[in-house]
Amino acid sequence: MAEGELERGEANCRLASMDSSESRWVFQDEDQSDIDEEEEDEDDEENAAQHRMDLESEEEDNVEQKLIRTGPRIDSFDVEALEVPGAHRNEYEDFSVGKKITLAFQTLGVVFGDVGTSPLYTFSVMFYKAPIMEDEDVIGALSLVIYTLILISLVKYVLVVLLANDDGEGGTFALYSLICRHAKVSLLPNQLPSDTRISRFRLKVPSPELERSLRIKEKLETSLTLKKLLLMLVLAGTSMVIADGVITPAMSVMSAVGGLKIGVDAINQDEVVMISVACLIVLFSVQKYGTSKVGLALGPALFVWFCTLAVMGIYNLVIYDSSVLKAFNPVHIYYFFKRNSTNAWYCLGGCLLCATGSEAMFADLCYFSVQSIQLTFVFLVLPCLLLGYLGQAAYLISNHNGAEHVFFNSVPKSAFWPVFLIANVAALIASRAMTTATFSCIKQSTALGCFPRLKIIHTSRKFMGQIYIPVLNWFLLAVCLVVVCSISSMYEIGNAYGIAELGVMMMTTVLATIVMLLIWQINIIIVMGFAMIFLGMELIFFSSVLWGVGDGSWIILVFAVIMFFIMYIWNYGSKLKYETEVKQKLSMDLMRELGCNLGTLRAPGIGLLYNELVKGIPAVFGQFLTTLPAVHSMIIFVCIKYIPVPVVPQSERFLFRRVCPKSYHIFRCIARYGYKDVRKENHQMFEQLLIESLEKFIRREAQERSLESEGDDDTDSNEIHSSRLLVGPNGSVYSLGIPLLAEFNEARPISEVIHVPEEDQAVEFPDPSIPDAEQSLERELSFIRKAKESGVVYLLGHGDIRARKDSWFIKKLVINYFYAFLRKNSRRGIANLSVPHTHLMQVGMTYMV
């Protein structure tokens, strides 16, 4: 019932708003024709095509550009969105081979730290659950590790998932945004059709031949249950990424510091825990300084680490037993399970640790290209990791009792302390990179309306992804310390690590499968094979780590569940708030009754009214009209909207539309940001960019009116006796003698007139006089400049929601307490612009939902 009322309210508002919308004209060339034809009915397409053919025969020299009439859509930004120069493509896409090799080297310090430190603990955790009984156990465990690395890290992520990037961006939300752009499955309520026009944002509609893809798309778009399920999968995956940001520092630091037990006999486990706690506190304390100054050292440091793994592996193969090379035969996996049965199943959780960091390769894709990551992994990371595991297995063949700290036990005594130092540096780099990736994940979820707004500090001028979130940083540190102190055993932490990693991996497999079906549209056998193999493997691994959840790793599950509910409650409350604001927005009938002075005084200046509506006039504006003795001479409704694209170029940032007739001086502006965008501008820079974009919009509008006038003159000179005037519902005047006006929607009510009635005298007719048009343009631009000189005031409409008294208890609990708490402690959107309090004016409203 509520949804039906909402739709009727929007429909009534659109009808009421028609009278003030203006005629919009655009240039259309042959390449753009497909874009507009998608928005027309089949009959309208045939008529428009016929008219274009007629024009081609009459105007052979002027066929490249035609003036066409677009339908009057309230608060639509289709015209502006079509006239953008092109979004930022992946800046690494067109680099030479030499540059890609250089980038491949740089990826070591950012992308591969997590997967590179896995040899510190993988075999130790595996053989803790399945002790070595004979040499074949080592061969079977090694074979498991080898094919887990090859199948999950190499085949799934490097060769498949990396290709499912969102214009160079990776991660769970990048997959979700990619799906949302291809099918209308997003539950975010403030999306516009014009958002799909932003450069590479729009993807082609599936061809009619691919019925399977169309059926899947239709099912996803029409099923609210599937939309919610998809969102819940994304939120679940994101919560596991955040949990990964907690467990990675704990696991990496404890395993690296644990080497002291080999080098110093007097060190016990409690002292290792205390040293690890000290290291973690230092690690999170220096997180705010960013990595820009030490960034050049990260790549070489990890390069030395991988070379160390390779050298140690070769050394152990030569010194101990090279027969472990037969582990490349997968039949040893079967033998391993046959001999150990349940114990072999237990050790699967430890085996998965060799692939930890695979998801980080995809999440950190924004820093580098797909090719550079693939090159680095295939030709450096994977061989070094395999050599490292082969060397450890060779050592274990001769030393069955050395599995507890097999990495440090296999190091020659003369090289122990240098290797210990390098291992700790690598562990700190991996932990720092994972924490930064967690910050980036939170930023993406915040931009897409799935996490409360927090203060974000950008720590690097070169890399926009290097960010620091103070509240989250200390929160992660607190949880990390709880994990280390409560789960003091590295093996139990390893089990928790597996839970976090597998949760993300399974969500990625599901989303990648949807991408294959919906967007790539490849053979169904390949898609089903991918889903069955990898989802089946991950479910088997997951069953193993869940078996040990009672040992203490349940803490990480509880943490992930808490993060999931925080994101879901925030998304649910924000959606309810937006829908309520849409229901209560002001009608254009009321604005017409108030007149151009809005029923009050208009004082010189510009008022920027911030709200979350992308269409219509917010109800809070009525509160300003009734509360304030005067309003500004120019009002701009500003909506800062994050859309599911990585980056919005500056030239495409602002979209404008007149909300009322010109004499009202009321505009709507949408400032669009991608989920990877960095909002660096302060309020002065924001105002300057906004006013410049508004002036550009005014000039383009005047140019369109001039072209419209020229079109009318040419037509009237040829068909002056057969033309009739029509007044459309938006107050614009049309001539029936213009063939291209066949695109006008005849379903809308129109009235034939010979003269303009008195009530329509405010309508501005196109003036063919160029000097007069230029004077009108200059007057309006001068009005904007004078209003700017008088000052800019930010009008904030602060809206809260409360559950109605007759609501269910659960809804009251969620809205009145949980969501209210999150909203109270979240950062206001306007705070990002650092606006002085002297320039702020706020009015609050409470909506009952």
Secondary structure as GFF3:
##gff-version 3
##sequence-region A 1 849
A	DSSP	alpha_helix	2	17	.	.	.	ID=ss1
A	DSSP	three_ten_helix	18	20	.	.	.	ID=ss2
A	DSSP	beta_strand	24	28	.	.	.	ID=ss3
A	DSSP	alpha_helix	33	37	.	.	.	ID=ss4
A	DSSP	alpha_helix	42	58	.	.	.	ID=ss5
A	DSSP	beta_strand	66	70	.	.	.	ID=ss6
A	DSSP	alpha_helix	78	82	.	.	.	ID=ss7
A	DSSP	alpha_helix	97	110	.	.	.	ID=ss8
A	DSSP	alpha_helix	113	116	.	.	.	ID=ss9
A	DSSP	three_ten_helix	118	120	.	.	.	ID=ss10
A	DSSP	alpha_helix	122	129	.	.	.	ID=ss11
A	DSSP	alpha_helix	135	148	.	.	.	ID=ss12
A	DSSP	pi_helix	149	158	.	.	.	ID=ss13
A	DSSP	three_ten_helix	161	163	.	.	.	ID=ss14
A	DSSP	alpha_helix	172	182	.	.	.	ID=ss15
A	DSSP	three_ten_helix	193	197	.	.	.	ID=ss16
A	DSSP	three_ten_helix	199	201	.	.	.	ID=ss17
A	DSSP	alpha_helix	211	222	.	.	.	ID=ss18
A	DSSP	alpha_helix	224	257	.	.	.	ID=ss19
A	DSSP	alpha_helix	260	263	.	.	.	ID=ss20
A	DSSP	alpha_helix	269	285	.	.	.	ID=ss21
A	DSSP	three_ten_helix	287	289	.	.	.	ID=ss22
A	DSSP	alpha_helix	295	319	.	.	.	ID=ss23
A	DSSP	three_ten_helix	322	328	.	.	.	ID=ss24
A	DSSP	alpha_helix	331	340	.	.	.	ID=ss25
A	DSSP	alpha_helix	342	346	.	.	.	ID=ss26
A	DSSP	alpha_helix	348	352	.	.	.	ID=ss27
A	DSSP	three_ten_helix	353	355	.	.	.	ID=ss28
A	DSSP	alpha_helix	358	363	.	.	.	ID=ss29
A	DSSP	three_ten_helix	364	367	.	.	.	ID=ss30
A	DSSP	alpha_helix	370	376	.	.	.	ID=ss31
A	DSSP	pi_helix	377	381	.	.	.	ID=ss32
A	DSSP	alpha_helix	382	398	.	.	.	ID=ss33
A	DSSP	three_ten_helix	400	402	.	.	.	ID=ss34
A	DSSP	alpha_helix	406	409	.	.	.	ID=ss35
A	DSSP	three_ten_helix	413	415	.	.	.	ID=ss36
A	DSSP	alpha_helix	416	447	.	.	.	ID=ss37
A	DSSP	beta_strand	457	458	.	.	.	ID=ss38
A	DSSP	beta_strand	467	468	.	.	.	ID=ss39
A	DSSP	alpha_helix	470	486	.	.	.	ID=ss40
A	DSSP	alpha_helix	490	515	.	.	.	ID=ss41
A	DSSP	pi_helix	516	520	.	.	.	ID=ss42
A	DSSP	alpha_helix	524	547	.	.	.	ID=ss43
A	DSSP	three_ten_helix	549	551	.	.	.	ID=ss44
A	DSSP	alpha_helix	554	583	.	.	.	ID=ss45
A	DSSP	alpha_helix	588	594	.	.	.	ID=ss46
A	DSSP	beta_strand	601	610	.	.	.	ID=ss47
A	DSSP	alpha_helix	619	627	.	.	.	ID=ss48
A	DSSP	beta_strand	630	643	.	.	.	ID=ss49
A	DSSP	three_ten_helix	650	652	.	.	.	ID=ss50
A	DSSP	beta_strand	654	658	.	.	.	ID=ss51
A	DSSP	three_ten_helix	662	664	.	.	.	ID=ss52
A	DSSP	beta_strand	666	674	.	.	.	ID=ss53
A	DSSP	alpha_helix	683	719	.	.	.	ID=ss54
A	DSSP	beta_strand	725	727	.	.	.	ID=ss55
A	DSSP	beta_strand	733	735	.	.	.	ID=ss56
A	DSSP	three_ten_helix	739	743	.	.	.	ID=ss57
A	DSSP	beta_strand	751	752	.	.	.	ID=ss58
A	DSSP	three_ten_helix	758	760	.	.	.	ID=ss59
A	DSSP	alpha_helix	770	790	.	.	.	ID=ss60
A	DSSP	beta_strand	792	802	.	.	.	ID=ss61
A	DSSP	alpha_helix	809	813	.	.	.	ID=ss62
A	DSSP	pi_helix	814	819	.	.	.	ID=ss63
A	DSSP	alpha_helix	820	825	.	.	.	ID=ss64
A	DSSP	three_ten_helix	829	833	.	.	.	ID=ss65
A	DSSP	three_ten_helix	837	839	.	.	.	ID=ss66
A	DSSP	beta_strand	840	848	.	.	.	ID=ss67
###
